[in-house]
Amino acid sequence: MRWCAVATVTLGLVLGALGCGPGRGMGRYRGAKSRVTPLVICEHVPNVPEHTLTASGLSEGRVSRNDSRFRDLEPNYNPDIIFRDEEGTGADRFMTLRCKEKLNILAISVMNQWPGTKLVVTEGWEEEEGHAHDSLHYEGRAVDIMLSDRNKSKLGMLARLAVEAGFDWVFFERQTHIHCSVKSESSHSAKYGGCFTEDSTIVTSTGVHRKLPDLRIGEKILAYDTSTQTLVFSEVILFLDYNPSERRQFLSIELKSGKTLTVTPNHLVTLRDSRTVYAGSLKIGDKLLVSGDKDSLSEDSVEYISAVVRNGVYAPLTKVGTVVVNQVVASCYATVDSQDLAHWAFVPLRLAWNVKMGMQKLWLLVWNPIKGWSMEINEISRQSPSEGTHWYAKVLYSTASYIIPDRLNKY
């Protein structure tokens, strides 16, 4: 009961002071004095290509009705939106949840701006040919829109309203429609944290180099102790995310020495002065903390950064809250912009681990005293992680994101 009370108090304090989680949000807040100006023809917001990470991101491949990803698309039956559905299949109504949320917000804005006028979707999810091979229409992440009164003079303002509604990329493409798109559900920071790829390698306390999919809970792996600023071997107490089949966008960060770290943009990495920053905020020339020969620490410069799509996402959580992956020091946390705050947020999980290991040690001592005294805690319970995102991470990140959104990751 004491542990439960501590966990409850800690979680309450963290959620009350920490905006550390993701969330789809309800669009951009428009201040009372903000000036809303229409877009002009051929203008897009943000002013970067659609497939960049700061916009809607890379294409993850077409989705067909026989694809398992089709189950993630949702039909939109909002009566305030007119779906043209020229194909007669209802395909235009299917879209990702994020796209659906933004479209519904925009529909309300349209009715408020022009009473009696409805939002029209001329093109949604596309299951036939007709677009570029990497079009987000094939994934249910893009819509082409116009107004029911066909008034072309209003399209510039419609584009601006789409930006305000929270679409990740808005393009006043032509005088007949506006193109809007969103990030994928997997790449957006609405996910419950950051992860590494399946080919990422760690070092165990036995000196073995192992890929993350083969890592087991209870093993000790090379990590970085922020209090002593030294390398240590720390127990893996659980996986915050373990999804071998999930496809997600990553950043491939290549260093001058040839080391490469592939990680989600909202994951924290460690600079040479021990500060943590989002991987998505790194620039060429930034110096990261890396492990060298004989477990020594050194710095390495970022030489090249590129966006990639990979299968498999893994996020081990160690007792010290850090991990050395591909010889690069990184945090176990993501989304919140502070290593210390994130580490405090997960205090209940570390307490639970200590209690569990203590009970197992005591049980082993009772039934096998000789073996029990000789075994280390991390040797007692080595188990395969459960597939999926850990429930605590879901609760913590999702709840905190609605309390204080100011510190949410923007990548």
Wavefront OBJ file of the C-alpha trace (Angstrom):
o trace
v 0.000 0.000 0.000
v 2.893 2.342 0.768
v 4.313 1.789 -2.727
v 0.904 2.495 -4.285
v 0.624 5.755 -2.346
v 4.105 6.842 -3.403
v 3.335 5.988 -7.019
v 0.064 7.913 -6.941
v 1.623 11.003 -5.372
v 4.581 10.937 -7.760
v 2.353 10.551 -10.804
v 0.142 13.390 -9.612
v 3.092 15.707 -9.073
v 4.561 14.870 -12.436
v 1.323 15.317 -14.307
v 0.725 18.579 -12.529
v 4.111 20.027 -13.427
v 5.122 18.259 -16.591
v 3.764 18.621 -20.067
v 5.638 15.600 -21.325
v 3.285 13.833 -23.626
v 2.013 13.780 -27.106
v -1.415 14.546 -28.351
v -3.192 15.145 -31.581
v -4.502 18.385 -30.156
v -7.383 20.444 -31.396
v -5.568 22.604 -33.894
v -3.590 25.773 -33.405
v -4.802 28.277 -30.844
v -5.669 31.600 -32.395
v -5.029 34.474 -30.000
v -7.538 37.284 -29.752
v -5.221 39.732 -31.488
v -3.764 37.412 -34.102
v -4.208 38.445 -37.697
v -5.588 35.774 -39.999
v -4.565 36.371 -43.605
v -5.604 34.299 -46.627
v -3.028 32.249 -48.509
v -2.261 33.186 -52.098
v -2.234 30.842 -55.072
v 0.735 28.388 -54.993
v 1.559 29.238 -51.352
v 1.989 26.399 -48.882
v 2.336 26.315 -45.095
v 4.835 25.427 -43.769
v 7.186 26.720 -46.449
v 8.907 23.366 -46.963
v 8.143 20.384 -49.246
v 5.250 18.179 -48.160
v 7.426 15.107 -47.559
v 9.812 16.739 -45.097
v 9.658 15.840 -41.411
v 8.544 19.327 -40.380
v 5.561 19.016 -42.735
v 3.617 15.773 -43.316
v 6.670 13.532 -43.611
v 7.688 10.686 -45.847
v 5.304 8.422 -47.690
v 4.967 5.020 -46.026
v 3.499 3.237 -49.042
v 0.035 2.819 -50.486
v -2.780 1.329 -48.493
v -5.146 -1.058 -50.250
v -8.363 -2.561 -48.930
v -6.518 -5.867 -48.436
v -3.702 -4.184 -46.504
v -3.600 -4.569 -42.715
v -3.115 -0.799 -42.485
v -6.547 -0.294 -44.029
v -7.979 -1.122 -40.591
v -6.385 2.092 -39.316
v -8.396 4.215 -41.736
v -11.730 5.510 -40.489
v -14.788 6.529 -42.509
v -15.909 10.105 -41.987
v -19.699 10.516 -41.930
v -19.722 14.109 -40.709
v -23.010 15.601 -42.043
v -21.369 19.039 -42.229
v -18.945 17.819 -44.895
v -19.873 16.993 -48.492
v -17.885 14.124 -50.012
v -17.981 14.242 -53.786
v -17.183 10.504 -54.158
v -16.847 10.547 -57.938
v -15.774 6.892 -57.933
v -18.968 5.814 -56.167
v -17.034 3.560 -53.763
v -17.032 5.769 -50.670
v -13.229 5.846 -50.782
v -13.079 9.610 -50.222
v -14.569 9.154 -46.768
v -11.702 6.948 -45.530
v -8.786 8.667 -43.792
v -6.459 8.396 -40.822
v -7.787 9.449 -37.438
v -5.560 12.531 -37.415
v -6.801 13.613 -40.844
v -10.388 13.023 -39.752
v -9.965 15.143 -36.625
v -8.444 18.068 -38.523
v -11.088 17.884 -41.241
v -13.911 17.946 -38.697
v -12.366 20.975 -36.978
v -12.101 22.716 -40.338
v -15.761 21.985 -41.101
v -16.769 23.874 -37.963
v -14.519 26.807 -38.882
v -16.100 26.959 -42.350
v -19.626 27.123 -40.933
v -18.567 29.859 -38.505
v -16.821 31.852 -41.232
v -19.527 31.479 -43.896
v -22.923 30.457 -42.450
v -24.829 28.243 -44.847
v -21.667 27.096 -46.648
v -20.275 23.597 -46.227
v -16.835 22.109 -46.661
v -16.474 19.862 -49.728
v -13.936 17.036 -50.089
v -13.214 16.507 -53.766
v -10.516 13.870 -53.222
v -9.626 11.754 -50.193
v -8.166 8.282 -49.953
v -7.288 7.049 -53.441
v -7.233 3.356 -54.310
v -6.766 3.815 -58.047
v -3.947 5.407 -60.027
v -3.998 9.109 -60.723
v -1.447 10.687 -58.378
v 2.317 10.664 -57.932
v 3.648 7.363 -56.592
v 4.407 8.916 -53.185
v 1.097 10.789 -52.883
v -0.360 10.808 -49.376
v -3.812 10.329 -50.907
v -2.868 6.644 -51.221
v -2.467 6.464 -47.424
v -5.595 8.376 -46.391
v -3.432 11.230 -45.129
v -4.442 13.873 -47.685
v -7.623 15.597 -48.839
v -8.412 18.105 -51.582
v -11.083 20.554 -50.456
v -13.270 23.402 -51.687
v -16.532 25.113 -50.645
v -20.104 24.179 -51.498
v -20.834 27.621 -52.995
v -17.831 27.234 -55.382
v -16.752 30.796 -54.614
v -13.108 30.886 -55.716
v -12.445 34.164 -53.918
v -12.865 32.369 -50.584
v -10.261 29.665 -51.224
v -7.364 31.708 -49.856
v -9.174 32.084 -46.549
v -10.193 28.414 -46.638
v -6.512 27.516 -46.895
v -5.746 29.707 -43.896
v -8.540 28.073 -41.893
v -7.037 24.679 -42.767
v -3.710 25.828 -41.325
v -5.486 27.005 -38.180
v -7.335 23.676 -37.933
v -3.994 21.921 -37.542
v -3.256 20.269 -40.883
v 0.474 19.614 -41.101
v 0.782 20.867 -44.703
v -1.622 23.124 -46.580
v -1.153 24.005 -50.251
v -3.233 26.510 -52.215
v -2.586 24.332 -55.242
v -4.955 25.851 -57.788
v -8.078 27.961 -58.122
v -10.303 24.891 -57.864
v -9.148 23.335 -54.580
v -6.833 23.347 -51.556
v -4.584 20.353 -50.825
v -4.154 19.420 -47.145
v -2.214 16.568 -45.555
v -1.142 15.281 -42.148
v 1.665 13.326 -40.573
v 1.272 9.580 -40.280
v -0.119 8.167 -37.066
v 3.207 6.407 -36.453
v 5.546 9.318 -37.127
v 3.603 12.035 -35.375
v 4.475 12.882 -31.793
v 1.024 11.686 -30.878
v 2.745 8.382 -30.366
v 3.797 7.570 -26.831
v 7.488 8.243 -27.120
v 10.588 7.755 -29.222
v 12.231 4.615 -30.408
v 15.192 2.988 -32.091
v 15.229 0.674 -35.104
v 15.506 -3.104 -35.097
v 19.109 -3.028 -36.349
v 20.257 -0.806 -33.453
v 22.943 -2.434 -31.296
v 23.653 -2.275 -27.575
v 26.406 -3.797 -25.391
v 25.545 -6.129 -22.501
v 27.476 -6.447 -19.242
v 29.023 -9.633 -20.626
v 30.561 -7.670 -23.486
v 28.200 -9.074 -26.104
v 26.921 -6.755 -28.847
v 23.226 -7.451 -29.273
v 20.438 -6.012 -31.419
v 17.471 -4.539 -29.593
v 14.936 -7.195 -30.709
v 17.099 -9.808 -28.943
v 17.425 -7.872 -25.700
v 15.657 -9.278 -22.645
v 14.185 -7.567 -19.596
v 16.557 -7.907 -16.636
v 19.763 -7.781 -18.651
v 22.350 -5.133 -17.906
v 23.382 -2.955 -20.824
v 25.796 -0.092 -21.315
v 24.271 3.241 -20.283
v 25.261 6.696 -19.072
v 24.912 7.749 -15.435
v 23.983 11.442 -15.558
v 24.822 11.958 -11.869
v 28.435 10.797 -12.191
v 28.758 11.442 -15.959
v 30.281 8.007 -16.440
v 29.363 4.880 -18.366
v 27.697 2.125 -16.330
v 25.833 -1.116 -16.913
v 22.184 -0.664 -15.990
v 19.265 -3.132 -15.847
v 16.558 -3.064 -18.497
v 13.393 -2.912 -16.392
v 10.937 -2.939 -19.321
v 10.319 -1.779 -22.877
v 8.314 1.415 -23.295
v 7.683 0.314 -26.867
v 8.272 -3.053 -28.531
v 6.627 -3.323 -31.940
v 8.509 -5.530 -34.437
v 5.901 -5.072 -37.176
v 5.285 -1.329 -36.893
v 6.528 0.934 -39.682
v 7.692 4.377 -38.642
v 9.704 7.390 -39.771
v 13.176 7.843 -38.290
v 16.120 10.183 -38.532
v 19.416 8.651 -39.623
v 22.158 10.651 -37.883
v 25.601 10.008 -39.343
v 28.640 11.082 -37.330
v 32.135 12.019 -38.455
v 33.611 8.788 -37.070
v 31.200 6.687 -39.149
v 28.846 5.860 -36.298
v 25.157 6.087 -37.216
v 22.198 6.468 -34.868
v 18.720 5.903 -36.301
v 16.048 7.259 -33.984
v 12.654 8.962 -34.041
v 12.817 12.795 -34.260
v 11.174 13.297 -30.860
v 13.722 11.142 -29.015
v 16.281 12.773 -26.722
v 19.979 12.469 -27.553
v 22.916 13.623 -25.429
v 25.264 16.440 -26.402
v 28.907 16.590 -25.337
v 28.045 18.796 -22.318
v 25.506 16.171 -21.140
v 22.512 18.277 -22.185
v 19.714 16.407 -23.932
v 17.952 17.697 -27.036
v 15.466 16.302 -29.522
v 17.060 14.380 -32.363
v 14.904 16.439 -34.712
v 16.581 19.662 -33.536
v 20.125 18.519 -34.340
v 22.133 20.416 -36.939
v 25.239 19.588 -38.915
v 28.268 20.179 -36.705
v 26.539 19.475 -33.388
v 28.662 17.288 -31.124
v 27.134 14.194 -29.516
v 28.425 12.186 -26.582
v 29.664 8.755 -27.697
v 31.408 5.787 -26.129
v 34.917 5.038 -27.318
v 37.378 2.229 -26.794
v 37.539 0.687 -23.316
v 34.211 2.281 -22.426
v 35.618 5.800 -22.453
v 33.547 8.860 -23.370
v 34.301 11.238 -26.216
v 32.491 13.591 -28.593
v 31.606 13.133 -32.253
v 30.303 15.642 -34.802
v 27.086 15.272 -36.781
v 27.960 15.105 -40.483
v 24.682 14.201 -42.179
v 21.010 13.829 -41.238
v 18.385 12.160 -43.394
v 14.827 10.919 -43.021
v 14.169 7.205 -43.466
v 11.285 4.775 -42.978
v 12.008 1.509 -41.170
v 10.107 -1.479 -39.814
v 10.256 -2.272 -36.116
v 10.354 0.132 -33.154
v 12.069 -0.531 -29.814
v 12.465 1.601 -26.681
v 14.175 -0.076 -23.699
v 13.963 1.616 -20.295
v 16.983 1.236 -18.002
v 17.171 2.091 -14.312
v 19.406 5.101 -15.024
v 17.162 6.317 -17.861
v 19.790 6.264 -20.603
v 21.202 3.793 -23.098
v 24.220 3.603 -25.401
v 22.982 2.603 -28.870
v 25.434 2.089 -31.734
v 28.034 3.639 -29.373
v 26.011 6.874 -29.164
v 24.681 8.042 -25.791
v 20.924 8.573 -25.860
v 18.071 8.978 -23.422
v 15.434 6.317 -22.848
v 12.829 9.074 -23.076
v 11.168 11.169 -25.724
v 8.583 13.909 -26.234
v 9.350 15.838 -23.018
v 12.292 18.222 -23.425
v 13.993 17.420 -20.112
v 15.865 14.259 -19.149
v 15.473 14.993 -15.431
v 11.711 15.586 -15.597
v 11.144 12.511 -17.716
v 13.252 10.389 -15.360
v 11.220 11.552 -12.357
v 8.016 10.787 -14.226
v 8.978 7.124 -14.376
v 9.895 6.770 -10.702
v 6.900 4.463 -10.031
v 8.136 1.972 -12.627
v 11.581 1.844 -11.046
v 10.052 1.405 -7.609
v 7.874 -1.410 -8.903
v 10.931 -3.080 -10.443
v 12.871 -2.891 -7.173
v 9.958 -4.384 -5.234
v 9.509 -7.163 -7.785
v 13.202 -8.077 -7.793
v 13.363 -7.947 -4.001
v 10.422 -10.326 -3.674
v 11.885 -12.734 -6.216
v 15.250 -12.648 -4.437
v 13.561 -13.376 -1.113
v 11.545 -16.223 -2.635
v 14.683 -17.740 -4.126
v 16.524 -17.468 -0.815
v 13.754 -19.380 0.923
v 13.667 -22.236 -1.575
v 17.298 -22.326 -2.682
v 19.525 -20.388 -0.238
v 22.848 -21.271 -1.860
v 21.817 -20.237 -5.355
v 19.864 -17.240 -4.085
v 22.831 -15.637 -2.321
v 25.070 -16.022 -5.362
v 22.692 -14.614 -7.981
v 22.540 -10.959 -8.899
v 19.153 -9.260 -9.087
v 19.286 -8.843 -12.845
v 19.853 -12.586 -13.294
v 16.684 -13.570 -11.459
v 14.047 -12.474 -13.929
v 15.065 -12.304 -17.561
v 12.040 -12.377 -19.789
v 10.937 -11.468 -23.267
v 9.118 -8.125 -23.498
v 5.444 -7.962 -24.353
v 4.630 -6.593 -27.787
v 3.108 -3.126 -27.904
v 3.398 0.166 -26.033
v 3.626 -0.005 -22.240
v 0.391 1.082 -20.546
v 2.161 3.460 -18.138
v 3.730 5.390 -20.996
v 0.328 5.707 -22.664
v -1.341 6.999 -19.505
v 1.474 9.338 -18.524
v 2.084 10.914 -21.920
v -1.560 11.160 -22.951
v -2.729 12.678 -19.670
v 0.129 15.151 -19.301
v -0.287 16.412 -22.861
v -3.716 17.846 -22.022
v -2.564 19.521 -18.812
v 0.464 21.537 -19.898
v 1.054 21.348 -23.652
v 3.769 24.034 -23.679
v 6.637 21.556 -23.445
v 5.379 19.162 -26.071
v 7.855 18.082 -28.706
v 7.249 19.784 -32.062
v 9.000 17.216 -34.247
l 1 2 3 4 5 6 7 8 9 10 11 12 13 14 15 16 17 18 19 20 21 22 23 24 25 26 27 28 29 30 31 32 33 34 35 36 37 38 39 40 41 42 43 44 45 46 47 48 49 50 51 52 53 54 55 56 57 58 59 60 61 62 63 64 65 66 67 68 69 70 71 72 73 74 75 76 77 78 79 80 81 82 83 84 85 86 87 88 89 90 91 92 93 94 95 96 97 98 99 100 101 102 103 104 105 106 107 108 109 110 111 112 113 114 115 116 117 118 119 120 121 122 123 124 125 126 127 128 129 130 131 132 133 134 135 136 137 138 139 140 141 142 143 144 145 146 147 148 149 150 151 152 153 154 155 156 157 158 159 160 161 162 163 164 165 166 167 168 169 170 171 172 173 174 175 176 177 178 179 180 181 182 183 184 185 186 187 188 189 190 191 192 193 194 195 196 197 198 199 200 201 202 203 204 205 206 207 208 209 210 211 212 213 214 215 216 217 218 219 220 221 222 223 224 225 226 227 228 229 230 231 232 233 234 235 236 237 238 239 240 241 242 243 244 245 246 247 248 249 250 251 252 253 254 255 256 257 258 259 260 261 262 263 264 265 266 267 268 269 270 271 272 273 274 275 276 277 278 279 280 281 282 283 284 285 286 287 288 289 290 291 292 293 294 295 296 297 298 299 300 301 302 303 304 305 306 307 308 309 310 311 312 313 314 315 316 317 318 319 320 321 322 323 324 325 326 327 328 329 330 331 332 333 334 335 336 337 338 339 340 341 342 343 344 345 346 347 348 349 350 351 352 353 354 355 356 357 358 359 360 361 362 363 364 365 366 367 368 369 370 371 372 373 374 375 376 377 378 379 380 381 382 383 384 385 386 387 388 389 390 391 392 393 394 395 396 397 398 399 400 401 402 403 404 405 406 407 408 409 410 411
